[in-house]
């Protein structure tokens, strides 16, 4: 990894990452370009899907900011083609959209997107998400390079082990090969009870800080000190006892006391009779790889937590947007949306939809007599009573306005709606909220209008509300504290 990329990971001079912005709205394109350019990023631009693919194929960027709604090929299609090619599949993609629907986010991640930025753009959020992805991308490239180096070193080690059974290979070349590798190579005497070290190459000395003279005759356990309770150590003990080969990862400690992660390949060497006489341990320092993996894990955990918090916030905002602040039942906006949705659904299924429209009797007199605070409390109690009067999750109780409430009853015929209306009237009567000025009863009552219809897309949903309102008017005219149906 070059020094510029190292500096980004160490949070010093920022690496001049190449970022492609794909956005057909020129104002948004200029805004994003200015935000990123001021932070020292190299910015390229594309205004449609075809132009974006040509730009990526010509010079693969470090990161793509991809709008969903662009001409010719939309953002989903561009990302899908990007991830289908081996040469571009590893390029991280951050989607740009207002993301009005949850399925849009799910589809974006399913196609290979690593993050998203919601519109309208906020500079701090854009920079934070871009910087995180650039860091993660460079860490992954560093890890890939390190793995390639380790694979080359392992190949050399395997070739060295092959030389042991090839006496025709010149001993001088074998010694030079072992001495040249940066891996630590240790040979222990398996015929002795404590498996003492008989040889360590210069790579081991450089890795640990111990010279051969200091460790010769010792067991390798000195590298762990008191940190012996490790799964890798337990596995090595079993392999040494059974004479098997194994590969483990352990925490070792250098002469200066610093800890490093060691990947150890342990192989037995047998004589002509099959008896194990030596063990060869090939050690690789994987501390940097472990650090990168842990940083990646922490970052991914942080992203998961952030997404969870955003989801919880969105749910809270959705609830607030659809609830009446006083009564905590659905508000008028929620009612309108639900009615339209059920109207369309039941028109397709050719099933009935019922609606109950209710009005608290003489509520203005109640407010004038008892005051608005009592009036608010009355509205809350009535709303809860209406909620107890319905029993299905699909039924919706909403505040229609002022002292008016409404109930949507999907898949409910007229007799079923009448039963619900009776329940509601009874629940309100049970409250026995005093109302001395009422001409209906000495307590708070409600008048209900009940209407049922099989929806038809050629008719507006408002027709059902109008019919229920007519029935409500009739109930009031006939003395209140009652219901009227299908007027």
N, C-alpha and C positions, 0 to 999 in steps of 0.2 A: 504494500500500500504506500502511495507516495506521501510526502510530508504534508501537502495541502489537506489530504483526506484525514491524515492522523490528527491534524490541528482541529478539524471539526469535531471529532470524537472527544478530544481533550478540552473542547470549549475555548479555544484560543482564536486564531485568525480564521474566519469562516471560509470553508471550501466553496469555490465558485461553481456550484452545481448548475447543470444545464436543465432547465425546466421548460416543458412545452405546455402552453395554455391553449386549449381548444374551446373556443367560445364565440358564438356568432353575434352576440349583442356587443356592439363596438364600445359602448360606455363601460360595460362590465370588463371587457377585454383590456381597455386602457387602465381601469382601476386596478385590476390584478397585476398587470405589468408594472405599474408604478410602485405598488406595494413591494413586489419582489425585487425589482431592480434597485430600489433604494437600499435594500439589505445586501446587495452585492451579488445576487443570483444572475446567471446568464439566462435570459428569457427569450423564447421563440414563440411565435403565434401561428394559429391556424383557425380558420373560421368555418370549416365544415369537416365531415368525417373523412372524405377522400384525401383532402389536403393533409389532415393529421397523419394518416397512414403513410403517405409519401414522406413526410418530414421525419417520422419515426424510423422508417426503413433506410432513409439516407444517412441520418446520424442519430442513433438511439440516445434519447435523453436519460437523465438520471431519475426524472419524475414527470408524470403527465397529470395535469389538472384538466379533467374532461367533463364538459357540460353534457347533460343527458339529451337535451333537445337542440340538435344541430342538423343542418341540411345534409341530404344525400345518404349518409349513414348516421344513425343516432348514436348516442354515447354507449348504449349497451352493445350495439353491433361492433363499434370500434374496439371496445374492450375485449369482446369475444375473439375477434381476429388477432388482437395483440397477444392474448394468452394462448392462442392455438399454435403460435410459432415459437420454436425453441430459442431463436435469437432475440425475441422480444418478450418472452413470457415472464421474465424476472423483473421487468420494469414496473415499479409500483404506480398504481393509478388511484388518484383521489377524485371522486365524482363531485360535480358541481350541480346543485339543483335546489329548488325550494322544498322538495321532498314532501309533497302534500299527503301522500299515502305511505303507510308502513311498508306495503309490499314493494314499493320502489327501492327503499333502503335494502330490504332483504335480497331483492334481485341484484342490486349493485354489488353486494358482498358475495353472492353466489357466483357471479361472473368473474370474480377475482379482484374486485376493488378492495383497497386496504383501508380506506377512510372516506369521509364525505365532508363537504363544506356547504352549509346551507346559505341560501340567498335570503336577504341582501348580505353582501360580504362585509365582514368586520375585520379590519387589519390585524388586530392581535390574534384572532382565531386563525386567520389564514396563515400568518407567520408561524404560529405554534404548531399547527398540523403539518405544514410543509417541512419545518425543521425536524420534527419527530420522524417523518418518513425518510428524509434525506439521511439522518443519522442511522436509522435502522437499515436502510439499503446499503450504506457503506459498511456497517458492521457485518451484514450478511456476506458482502463481497470479501471482506477481510477473513471471515470464517471459512469461506470457500477456498481462498488462496492458502490458508493455513492447512486445511484438510488435504489439498493437493500436495503440499510440502510433506505432510506426514505420510501420505501414501507412497511418495518417492522414497522416504526414509525407511518405511516398512519393507518396501521391495528390496532395498539394499540389505537390510537385516536378514531377510529370507534368503537372499543370495549368499550372504556370509554363512548362514547356517548350513546351506547346501555344501559349501566348501569343506565343512568338517568331515563329510563322508566322501570327499573326493581327494584322496592323498596325492593325486597327480597334479593338483593345483599348487603352484609354487607357494611355499609358506611365507615368503617375503611379501608377495602380493596380498595374501590373506591378512597379514599383520597390518599392512598399509591401509587396507580397506576398512578394517575395524577402527584403526586410529583416526581415519579421516571423517567418519560419520559423526554428526553432532548429537546423535542419540547416545545415551549412557548404556554401556554394555558391561555387565558384571558376570563373572563365572564363580560359582561356589562349589565346594567339594561335597558331593552328596554322600560320600562314604564316611564322613565324620558326623557325629551326632548333632552338632550345632550348625552344620552347613556353613563353615567359615568361607569368607571371600578369599579367592586365590588370584583373581585378576580383575582390574577395572581399567577401562580405556580412558583416554584423555577427555572424551565427551562426558563421561561420568564425573570426572574431576571438575570440569568446567561447570557442569550443571549443579553440583552439590557443594563445591568449595573444598571437598576433602581430597587429599592426595592418596594414592595407592598405599604409601607407607603408613598413613594414619589408620587405614581401615582394614588392611590385610590381616586375616585371621579372625575378624569380627563377623558376627551375624548381621544381615542387612536390617534387622529390626531397629538398629540405632537411628535409622533415618526417620522413624516415626516417633521416637522418644516415648513419652507417656500416652501419646495419641494412638493407642493400639486397638481401640474398640471400633473397628471399621469393617464393613461387609467385605471389602476387597482383601483385607488381611486374613479374615476367616476363610475365604475361598482359596487363597494361596496356601494356607496351612494344609487344607485337604488335598490340593494338587501335589504338594511336596510329599505328603504321606503316601499318596497313591501312585506317584510317578507319572502324572498326567500333565499335559500342556494346558495353560490357561492364560486368559487376558483379563486384567483387572485395572481399576482406577483407584488410586490411594492418595492420601495426603502425606507428603513427606516434608522434611525440614532440612534446610541447608545448614552449613556450618555456622552462618551468622544468625541462625534462628528463624529466618523467614520461611514461611510456608509456601509450597508449590504443589500443584496437582501433577501427579505422575501416572501416565498410562504404561503399565508394565506387561510385557509379553514374556511369560516364563515357560521355558522348554527344557525337557530332560534330555541328557546325552547318555546313551547306553553303550556298554562294551559288547564284545562278540557274543557273550552269553546272555545278553538282554538285561544285565544289571545296570541300574542307573548309577553313573559315577560322577556326573557333573550336572549342574543346572545352569543354563544360560538365561540371564534376565536382560531384556532389551527395554530401556526406559526412555520415555518421551515426555518432555515437559509440555503439558497442555494447559498451563495456568491461564494464558491469554485466551485460549479457546473457551475455557470455563467462564472467564470474565465476560466474554462477548455473549455467551449463552445466557448467563444470569442477567445481564443488562437487557437482553432481548426479552427474557421472561418478565422482568420487572416492567418493561415498557408495555408488553402485551397485557399484563395484569392491570396496568394503569388505564390502558385504552378500554378494557372490558368494564372497569369500574366507572369510567367516565360515561361510557355508553349506557350503562345501567342507570346512572344518575340522570342522564338526559331522558331516558325512557320514563323514569319515575316522574320527572318534572313535566314531561309531555302529558302523561296520564293525569297528573294533578291539574294542569292547565285545561285539559279536555273536560275534566269534571267541573271545574269552576265555570267554564264557558257554557255548560249545559245545565247547571243547577240554579234554581231560584235562591238568591242569597238569604231571604227571610225564612221561607218554609222548608228549604232543602229538598224539595221535590223538583222534577224537571221544569225548566223554564219554557217560555213561549217559543224560543228559537229551537230548542230540542223537540218540542211538540210538533212544530211545523215540519222539521226534517223527518221525524219518525212517521208522521201521517203520510207524507209523500212516498216514503220508502215502502210502507205497508200497502198503500194504494196501488203502487206499481206491482208489488209482489203478488197480492191477492187477485189483482186483475188477470195476471197470467195463470194463477191456479184456480180462478173462478170460484173463490170461497168468500164467505161473508166477512165484513168488517163492521164492528159496532163502535159507537162513540157515545159517551155520557158527558153532558155539559151541565155543570152545577153552579148555583149562585147562593151564597149565604143570605138568608132572608133578613131584610131590614138591617143590613150591616151598617149603613150610614147612621142610623139611629143608635146602633150599638156604639160606634165610635164617638158620637156626640154625647152619649150618656156616660160611658166608662172611660173615655180617653183613648188616644192612639196607641199608647203602650199596651193597654189591655186588648185593643183591637189587633195589634201584632201578635200577641200571645194567642188570641182566638184563632187567627189564621194558621198559626203553627199547629195547634191542636186539631183543627179540622183537616189539615193536610195529612197528619199522621193517621187520623181516623179513616180517611179515604184510602190510605195505603193499606190499612188492615182489612179493608173491604174487598181488595183484589188479592188473588192467590197465585197467579201464574207469572213467571219471570218475564214473559213477553208483554204483559199488560203494563201500560205506562200511565202514571198519575202525574199531571203537570198543572202548574199555575197558569191559567189562561190570561189573567189580568185582574188587578184589584182583588175583589172577593170572589172572582170566578175561577173555577177549577174544571179540568177536563180529564177524562179517562179514555185511552185508546185500548180497544179489545180486539186484537186480531183473531181470525178464525172463530169468531163468536156470533152465533145467530141471535135473533131477537129474544127468545126465552132465556138464553144464557145471559144476555145483557141485562134483562130485567132482574134476574137473581143477584147480579153484582150490584145493581142500583139499590135493591132492597137492603143488601148488606151494608152499603155505604150510609143509607138513611138511618139504619139501626145503630151503626157505630157512632154517628154524630149525636143521635138522641141520647145514647148512653152517657155521653160526656156531661150532659146536664149543665152546660155553661149558662149561667143566669142571663136572661135578656128580658127585663121587665117591660121594655117599650115595644116588644114584638107583638104584632097582632095575630101571629100564628100560634105561638106557645109562650110559656114563661121562661123558656130556655132557647138557646141558639138552635135553629133548624136550617135545612137546606132544601131548595127546590131543584129537581133534576129533569133534564130533557134527554130522552134516549132515542137514538136513531140507528138503524141497521141498513146496510146496502151491500150489494155485490159490486165492487169497484169496476169501472170501465175506463180505459185510458182515453176514450173520446170525451169523457166528462172530467171536470176539475174536481179535485178532492174537497174543495170548499163546499160542494153541494151537501156533503155529509154534515159539516159543521152548521150549515144553514138549517138543515132539517132538525138537528138537535136543538138549535137555538129557538126554532119555532115551538118545539115541544116544551122547552124551558119556559117560554113566554106563556104557554097554555097552563102550565103547572102553577105559575105565579097568579095567573088570572083566576084560577079556580080555588085559591086560598092558601097556596104555598105549603111547605112541609110535605111534599109529595113528588111523585114523578109522573111524567106523561111520556108515552112511547109512540114512535112512528106517526107523528102528526101530519 
